[in-house]
């Protein structure tokens, strides 16, 4: 019985060793080499893409209208086959994605801002329904204002702006992903 396990173990080790050996890169001189033009193309690729935004960070951004009222959030981006963003999918209403109305807006119609939302509320007025400025806190005794915020993140904007009310967005045709 022990002999069977020993033989099986040795055979398995031999098979694994040949697979690992087959994956070793060849160092022979007759292997195909990369063309020098391909190597020179990589030198023209910038190592940093300063001024570009990360799409993964833009999904979920709050969308406000010109009156600084929150109207929804970005759910997705649609691109053409060349990678150019053609539309922004905005989710309106709902709670945690349930009952949310999706609308597709042409990318050119949505503006992005790196500055925090301008808060127009006064200290004595009621702020129900008004958008709370990003960076402000209501959990402590003191609130932090956008002026005390750190500098904007260079990899994504603070929010998006599309001039429509929630009701106008809900009245637009619903966007549905085709299957």
Rosetta constraint file for C-alpha pairs under 8 A:
AtomPair CA 1 CA 5 HARMONIC 6.71 0.50
AtomPair CA 2 CA 6 HARMONIC 6.21 0.50
AtomPair CA 3 CA 7 HARMONIC 6.12 0.50
AtomPair CA 4 CA 8 HARMONIC 6.10 0.50
AtomPair CA 5 CA 9 HARMONIC 5.98 0.50
AtomPair CA 6 CA 10 HARMONIC 6.19 0.50
AtomPair CA 7 CA 11 HARMONIC 6.13 0.50
AtomPair CA 8 CA 12 HARMONIC 6.10 0.50
AtomPair CA 9 CA 13 HARMONIC 6.12 0.50
AtomPair CA 10 CA 14 HARMONIC 6.13 0.50
AtomPair CA 11 CA 15 HARMONIC 6.25 0.50
AtomPair CA 12 CA 16 HARMONIC 6.21 0.50
AtomPair CA 13 CA 17 HARMONIC 6.06 0.50
AtomPair CA 14 CA 18 HARMONIC 6.34 0.50
AtomPair CA 15 CA 19 HARMONIC 6.42 0.50
AtomPair CA 16 CA 20 HARMONIC 6.19 0.50
AtomPair CA 17 CA 21 HARMONIC 5.98 0.50
AtomPair CA 18 CA 22 HARMONIC 6.04 0.50
AtomPair CA 19 CA 23 HARMONIC 6.53 0.50
AtomPair CA 20 CA 24 HARMONIC 6.87 0.50
AtomPair CA 26 CA 31 HARMONIC 7.43 0.50
AtomPair CA 27 CA 31 HARMONIC 7.59 0.50
AtomPair CA 34 CA 38 HARMONIC 6.92 0.50
AtomPair CA 34 CA 39 HARMONIC 7.58 0.50
AtomPair CA 35 CA 39 HARMONIC 7.06 0.50
AtomPair CA 36 CA 40 HARMONIC 6.44 0.50
AtomPair CA 37 CA 41 HARMONIC 6.28 0.50
AtomPair CA 38 CA 42 HARMONIC 6.95 0.50
AtomPair CA 39 CA 43 HARMONIC 7.33 0.50
AtomPair CA 40 CA 44 HARMONIC 7.35 0.50
AtomPair CA 41 CA 45 HARMONIC 7.24 0.50
AtomPair CA 50 CA 154 HARMONIC 7.74 0.50
AtomPair CA 51 CA 154 HARMONIC 6.73 0.50
AtomPair CA 51 CA 155 HARMONIC 7.36 0.50
AtomPair CA 52 CA 154 HARMONIC 7.83 0.50
AtomPair CA 52 CA 155 HARMONIC 6.44 0.50
AtomPair CA 52 CA 156 HARMONIC 7.91 0.50
AtomPair CA 53 CA 57 HARMONIC 7.91 0.50
AtomPair CA 53 CA 58 HARMONIC 7.78 0.50
AtomPair CA 53 CA 154 HARMONIC 7.27 0.50
AtomPair CA 53 CA 155 HARMONIC 4.59 0.50
AtomPair CA 53 CA 156 HARMONIC 4.77 0.50
AtomPair CA 53 CA 157 HARMONIC 7.40 0.50
AtomPair CA 54 CA 58 HARMONIC 6.59 0.50
AtomPair CA 54 CA 155 HARMONIC 5.71 0.50
AtomPair CA 54 CA 156 HARMONIC 5.88 0.50
AtomPair CA 55 CA 59 HARMONIC 6.55 0.50
AtomPair CA 55 CA 156 HARMONIC 7.83 0.50
AtomPair CA 57 CA 61 HARMONIC 7.72 0.50
AtomPair CA 57 CA 155 HARMONIC 7.90 0.50
AtomPair CA 57 CA 156 HARMONIC 6.12 0.50
AtomPair CA 58 CA 74 HARMONIC 7.29 0.50
AtomPair CA 58 CA 156 HARMONIC 6.22 0.50
AtomPair CA 58 CA 157 HARMONIC 7.17 0.50
AtomPair CA 59 CA 73 HARMONIC 7.94 0.50
AtomPair CA 59 CA 74 HARMONIC 5.28 0.50
AtomPair CA 59 CA 75 HARMONIC 5.52 0.50
AtomPair CA 59 CA 76 HARMONIC 5.93 0.50
AtomPair CA 59 CA 77 HARMONIC 7.89 0.50
AtomPair CA 60 CA 73 HARMONIC 5.63 0.50
AtomPair CA 60 CA 74 HARMONIC 5.02 0.50
AtomPair CA 60 CA 75 HARMONIC 5.92 0.50
AtomPair CA 61 CA 73 HARMONIC 5.45 0.50
AtomPair CA 61 CA 74 HARMONIC 5.47 0.50
AtomPair CA 61 CA 158 HARMONIC 7.32 0.50
AtomPair CA 61 CA 159 HARMONIC 5.55 0.50
AtomPair CA 61 CA 160 HARMONIC 6.78 0.50
AtomPair CA 62 CA 70 HARMONIC 6.99 0.50
AtomPair CA 62 CA 71 HARMONIC 7.85 0.50
AtomPair CA 62 CA 72 HARMONIC 6.05 0.50
AtomPair CA 62 CA 73 HARMONIC 4.36 0.50
AtomPair CA 62 CA 74 HARMONIC 6.60 0.50
AtomPair CA 62 CA 159 HARMONIC 5.39 0.50
AtomPair CA 62 CA 160 HARMONIC 6.31 0.50
AtomPair CA 63 CA 70 HARMONIC 5.94 0.50
AtomPair CA 63 CA 71 HARMONIC 5.74 0.50
AtomPair CA 63 CA 72 HARMONIC 5.20 0.50
AtomPair CA 63 CA 73 HARMONIC 5.07 0.50
AtomPair CA 63 CA 74 HARMONIC 6.90 0.50
AtomPair CA 63 CA 90 HARMONIC 7.95 0.50
AtomPair CA 63 CA 159 HARMONIC 6.03 0.50
AtomPair CA 63 CA 160 HARMONIC 4.67 0.50
AtomPair CA 63 CA 161 HARMONIC 5.48 0.50
AtomPair CA 63 CA 162 HARMONIC 6.75 0.50
AtomPair CA 64 CA 68 HARMONIC 5.37 0.50
AtomPair CA 64 CA 69 HARMONIC 5.26 0.50
AtomPair CA 64 CA 70 HARMONIC 4.41 0.50
AtomPair CA 64 CA 71 HARMONIC 5.40 0.50
AtomPair CA 64 CA 72 HARMONIC 7.18 0.50
AtomPair CA 64 CA 159 HARMONIC 7.42 0.50
AtomPair CA 64 CA 160 HARMONIC 6.27 0.50
AtomPair CA 64 CA 161 HARMONIC 4.91 0.50
AtomPair CA 64 CA 162 HARMONIC 6.26 0.50
AtomPair CA 64 CA 163 HARMONIC 7.57 0.50
AtomPair CA 65 CA 69 HARMONIC 5.56 0.50
AtomPair CA 65 CA 70 HARMONIC 6.71 0.50
AtomPair CA 65 CA 71 HARMONIC 6.69 0.50
AtomPair CA 65 CA 161 HARMONIC 5.41 0.50
AtomPair CA 65 CA 162 HARMONIC 5.10 0.50
AtomPair CA 65 CA 163 HARMONIC 4.44 0.50
AtomPair CA 65 CA 164 HARMONIC 5.74 0.50
AtomPair CA 65 CA 165 HARMONIC 6.76 0.50
AtomPair CA 66 CA 161 HARMONIC 6.88 0.50
AtomPair CA 66 CA 162 HARMONIC 7.17 0.50
AtomPair CA 66 CA 163 HARMONIC 5.41 0.50
AtomPair CA 66 CA 164 HARMONIC 7.90 0.50
AtomPair CA 68 CA 117 HARMONIC 6.66 0.50
AtomPair CA 68 CA 118 HARMONIC 6.96 0.50
AtomPair CA 68 CA 119 HARMONIC 7.50 0.50
AtomPair CA 68 CA 130 HARMONIC 7.96 0.50
AtomPair CA 68 CA 131 HARMONIC 6.64 0.50
AtomPair CA 69 CA 130 HARMONIC 6.28 0.50
AtomPair CA 69 CA 131 HARMONIC 5.54 0.50
AtomPair CA 69 CA 165 HARMONIC 7.87 0.50
AtomPair CA 70 CA 130 HARMONIC 7.87 0.50
AtomPair CA 70 CA 131 HARMONIC 5.85 0.50
AtomPair CA 71 CA 92 HARMONIC 6.44 0.50
AtomPair CA 71 CA 93 HARMONIC 7.97 0.50
AtomPair CA 71 CA 164 HARMONIC 7.67 0.50
AtomPair CA 71 CA 165 HARMONIC 6.21 0.50
AtomPair CA 71 CA 166 HARMONIC 4.97 0.50
AtomPair CA 72 CA 90 HARMONIC 6.39 0.50
AtomPair CA 72 CA 91 HARMONIC 5.48 0.50
AtomPair CA 72 CA 92 HARMONIC 4.58 0.50
AtomPair CA 72 CA 93 HARMONIC 6.70 0.50
AtomPair CA 72 CA 166 HARMONIC 7.45 0.50
AtomPair CA 73 CA 90 HARMONIC 5.51 0.50
AtomPair CA 73 CA 91 HARMONIC 5.43 0.50
AtomPair CA 73 CA 92 HARMONIC 6.93 0.50
AtomPair CA 74 CA 88 HARMONIC 6.91 0.50
AtomPair CA 74 CA 89 HARMONIC 5.91 0.50
AtomPair CA 74 CA 90 HARMONIC 4.54 0.50
AtomPair CA 74 CA 91 HARMONIC 6.22 0.50
AtomPair CA 75 CA 88 HARMONIC 7.78 0.50
AtomPair CA 75 CA 89 HARMONIC 5.46 0.50
AtomPair CA 75 CA 90 HARMONIC 5.52 0.50
AtomPair CA 75 CA 91 HARMONIC 5.98 0.50
AtomPair CA 76 CA 88 HARMONIC 6.13 0.50
AtomPair CA 76 CA 89 HARMONIC 4.98 0.50
AtomPair CA 76 CA 90 HARMONIC 7.27 0.50
AtomPair CA 77 CA 85 HARMONIC 6.59 0.50
AtomPair CA 77 CA 86 HARMONIC 7.62 0.50
AtomPair CA 77 CA 87 HARMONIC 5.86 0.50
AtomPair CA 77 CA 88 HARMONIC 4.71 0.50
AtomPair CA 77 CA 89 HARMONIC 5.90 0.50
AtomPair CA 78 CA 85 HARMONIC 5.75 0.50
AtomPair CA 78 CA 86 HARMONIC 5.71 0.50
AtomPair CA 78 CA 87 HARMONIC 5.07 0.50
AtomPair CA 78 CA 88 HARMONIC 6.36 0.50
AtomPair CA 78 CA 89 HARMONIC 7.54 0.50
AtomPair CA 79 CA 83 HARMONIC 5.34 0.50
AtomPair CA 79 CA 84 HARMONIC 5.22 0.50
AtomPair CA 79 CA 85 HARMONIC 4.23 0.50
AtomPair CA 79 CA 86 HARMONIC 5.26 0.50
AtomPair CA 79 CA 87 HARMONIC 7.04 0.50
AtomPair CA 80 CA 84 HARMONIC 5.56 0.50
AtomPair CA 80 CA 85 HARMONIC 6.59 0.50
AtomPair CA 80 CA 86 HARMONIC 6.52 0.50
AtomPair CA 85 CA 107 HARMONIC 6.64 0.50
AtomPair CA 86 CA 106 HARMONIC 6.03 0.50
AtomPair CA 86 CA 107 HARMONIC 5.36 0.50
AtomPair CA 86 CA 108 HARMONIC 7.95 0.50
AtomPair CA 87 CA 104 HARMONIC 6.05 0.50
AtomPair CA 87 CA 105 HARMONIC 5.40 0.50
AtomPair CA 87 CA 106 HARMONIC 4.37 0.50
AtomPair CA 87 CA 107 HARMONIC 4.52 0.50
AtomPair CA 88 CA 104 HARMONIC 5.66 0.50
AtomPair CA 88 CA 105 HARMONIC 5.23 0.50
AtomPair CA 88 CA 106 HARMONIC 6.27 0.50
AtomPair CA 88 CA 107 HARMONIC 5.58 0.50
AtomPair CA 88 CA 110 HARMONIC 7.77 0.50
AtomPair CA 89 CA 102 HARMONIC 6.40 0.50
AtomPair CA 89 CA 103 HARMONIC 5.60 0.50
AtomPair CA 89 CA 104 HARMONIC 4.57 0.50
AtomPair CA 89 CA 105 HARMONIC 6.35 0.50
AtomPair CA 89 CA 175 HARMONIC 7.81 0.50
AtomPair CA 90 CA 102 HARMONIC 5.62 0.50
AtomPair CA 90 CA 103 HARMONIC 5.41 0.50
AtomPair CA 90 CA 104 HARMONIC 6.45 0.50
AtomPair CA 90 CA 105 HARMONIC 7.38 0.50
AtomPair CA 91 CA 100 HARMONIC 5.89 0.50
AtomPair CA 91 CA 101 HARMONIC 5.59 0.50
AtomPair CA 91 CA 102 HARMONIC 4.55 0.50
AtomPair CA 91 CA 103 HARMONIC 6.61 0.50
AtomPair CA 92 CA 100 HARMONIC 5.61 0.50
AtomPair CA 92 CA 101 HARMONIC 5.08 0.50
AtomPair CA 92 CA 102 HARMONIC 6.28 0.50
AtomPair CA 92 CA 103 HARMONIC 7.82 0.50
AtomPair CA 92 CA 166 HARMONIC 6.73 0.50
AtomPair CA 92 CA 169 HARMONIC 7.02 0.50
AtomPair CA 92 CA 170 HARMONIC 6.72 0.50
AtomPair CA 93 CA 99 HARMONIC 6.99 0.50
AtomPair CA 93 CA 100 HARMONIC 5.10 0.50
AtomPair CA 93 CA 101 HARMONIC 6.35 0.50
AtomPair CA 93 CA 166 HARMONIC 7.66 0.50
AtomPair CA 94 CA 98 HARMONIC 5.30 0.50
AtomPair CA 94 CA 99 HARMONIC 4.37 0.50
AtomPair CA 94 CA 100 HARMONIC 4.14 0.50
AtomPair CA 94 CA 101 HARMONIC 7.27 0.50
AtomPair CA 95 CA 99 HARMONIC 6.72 0.50
AtomPair CA 95 CA 100 HARMONIC 7.04 0.50
AtomPair CA 101 CA 170 HARMONIC 6.38 0.50
AtomPair CA 101 CA 174 HARMONIC 6.31 0.50
AtomPair CA 101 CA 175 HARMONIC 7.95 0.50
AtomPair CA 102 CA 174 HARMONIC 5.49 0.50
AtomPair CA 102 CA 175 HARMONIC 5.29 0.50
AtomPair CA 102 CA 176 HARMONIC 7.46 0.50
AtomPair CA 103 CA 169 HARMONIC 7.09 0.50
AtomPair CA 103 CA 170 HARMONIC 7.93 0.50
AtomPair CA 103 CA 172 HARMONIC 6.78 0.50
AtomPair CA 103 CA 173 HARMONIC 6.66 0.50
AtomPair CA 103 CA 174 HARMONIC 5.24 0.50
AtomPair CA 103 CA 175 HARMONIC 4.93 0.50
AtomPair CA 104 CA 174 HARMONIC 7.80 0.50
AtomPair CA 104 CA 175 HARMONIC 5.91 0.50
AtomPair CA 105 CA 109 HARMONIC 6.90 0.50
AtomPair CA 105 CA 110 HARMONIC 7.41 0.50
AtomPair CA 106 CA 110 HARMONIC 7.22 0.50
AtomPair CA 109 CA 162 HARMONIC 6.84 0.50
AtomPair CA 110 CA 160 HARMONIC 6.63 0.50
AtomPair CA 110 CA 161 HARMONIC 5.81 0.50
AtomPair CA 110 CA 162 HARMONIC 5.18 0.50
AtomPair CA 111 CA 160 HARMONIC 5.66 0.50
AtomPair CA 111 CA 161 HARMONIC 5.06 0.50
AtomPair CA 111 CA 162 HARMONIC 6.62 0.50
AtomPair CA 112 CA 157 HARMONIC 6.24 0.50
AtomPair CA 112 CA 158 HARMONIC 7.62 0.50
AtomPair CA 112 CA 159 HARMONIC 6.02 0.50
AtomPair CA 112 CA 160 HARMONIC 4.38 0.50
AtomPair CA 112 CA 161 HARMONIC 6.06 0.50
AtomPair CA 113 CA 157 HARMONIC 5.63 0.50
AtomPair CA 113 CA 158 HARMONIC 5.85 0.50
AtomPair CA 113 CA 159 HARMONIC 5.60 0.50
AtomPair CA 113 CA 160 HARMONIC 6.05 0.50
AtomPair CA 113 CA 161 HARMONIC 7.41 0.50
AtomPair CA 114 CA 152 HARMONIC 6.21 0.50
AtomPair CA 114 CA 153 HARMONIC 7.81 0.50
AtomPair CA 114 CA 156 HARMONIC 7.64 0.50
AtomPair CA 114 CA 157 HARMONIC 4.46 0.50
AtomPair CA 114 CA 158 HARMONIC 4.74 0.50
AtomPair CA 114 CA 159 HARMONIC 6.90 0.50
AtomPair CA 115 CA 152 HARMONIC 6.93 0.50
AtomPair CA 115 CA 157 HARMONIC 7.77 0.50
AtomPair CA 115 CA 158 HARMONIC 6.12 0.50
AtomPair CA 115 CA 159 HARMONIC 7.97 0.50
AtomPair CA 116 CA 133 HARMONIC 6.81 0.50
AtomPair CA 116 CA 134 HARMONIC 6.21 0.50
AtomPair CA 116 CA 146 HARMONIC 6.59 0.50
AtomPair CA 116 CA 158 HARMONIC 6.00 0.50
AtomPair CA 116 CA 159 HARMONIC 7.39 0.50
AtomPair CA 117 CA 133 HARMONIC 5.61 0.50
AtomPair CA 117 CA 134 HARMONIC 6.82 0.50
AtomPair CA 117 CA 159 HARMONIC 7.60 0.50
AtomPair CA 118 CA 133 HARMONIC 6.98 0.50
AtomPair CA 119 CA 131 HARMONIC 7.40 0.50
AtomPair CA 119 CA 132 HARMONIC 7.03 0.50
AtomPair CA 119 CA 133 HARMONIC 5.80 0.50
AtomPair CA 121 CA 125 HARMONIC 6.84 0.50
AtomPair CA 121 CA 126 HARMONIC 7.91 0.50
AtomPair CA 121 CA 127 HARMONIC 6.38 0.50
AtomPair CA 121 CA 130 HARMONIC 7.63 0.50
AtomPair CA 132 CA 136 HARMONIC 7.14 0.50
AtomPair CA 133 CA 145 HARMONIC 7.84 0.50
AtomPair CA 133 CA 146 HARMONIC 7.05 0.50
AtomPair CA 134 CA 146 HARMONIC 7.09 0.50
AtomPair CA 135 CA 144 HARMONIC 6.77 0.50
AtomPair CA 135 CA 145 HARMONIC 6.78 0.50
AtomPair CA 135 CA 146 HARMONIC 5.94 0.50
AtomPair CA 135 CA 149 HARMONIC 6.51 0.50
AtomPair CA 136 CA 143 HARMONIC 5.92 0.50
AtomPair CA 136 CA 144 HARMONIC 4.91 0.50
AtomPair CA 136 CA 145 HARMONIC 5.48 0.50
AtomPair CA 136 CA 146 HARMONIC 6.71 0.50
AtomPair CA 137 CA 142 HARMONIC 7.78 0.50
AtomPair CA 137 CA 143 HARMONIC 5.16 0.50
AtomPair CA 137 CA 144 HARMONIC 5.96 0.50
AtomPair CA 138 CA 142 HARMONIC 7.73 0.50
AtomPair CA 138 CA 143 HARMONIC 6.20 0.50
AtomPair CA 144 CA 148 HARMONIC 6.35 0.50
AtomPair CA 144 CA 149 HARMONIC 7.67 0.50
AtomPair CA 145 CA 149 HARMONIC 6.94 0.50
AtomPair CA 152 CA 157 HARMONIC 7.68 0.50
AtomPair CA 152 CA 158 HARMONIC 7.33 0.50
AtomPair CA 153 CA 157 HARMONIC 7.10 0.50
AtomPair CA 153 CA 158 HARMONIC 7.92 0.50
AtomPair CA 164 CA 168 HARMONIC 5.97 0.50
AtomPair CA 164 CA 169 HARMONIC 6.56 0.50
AtomPair CA 165 CA 169 HARMONIC 6.33 0.50
AtomPair CA 166 CA 170 HARMONIC 6.10 0.50
AtomPair CA 167 CA 171 HARMONIC 6.16 0.50
AtomPair CA 168 CA 172 HARMONIC 6.56 0.50
AtomPair CA 170 CA 174 HARMONIC 7.90 0.50
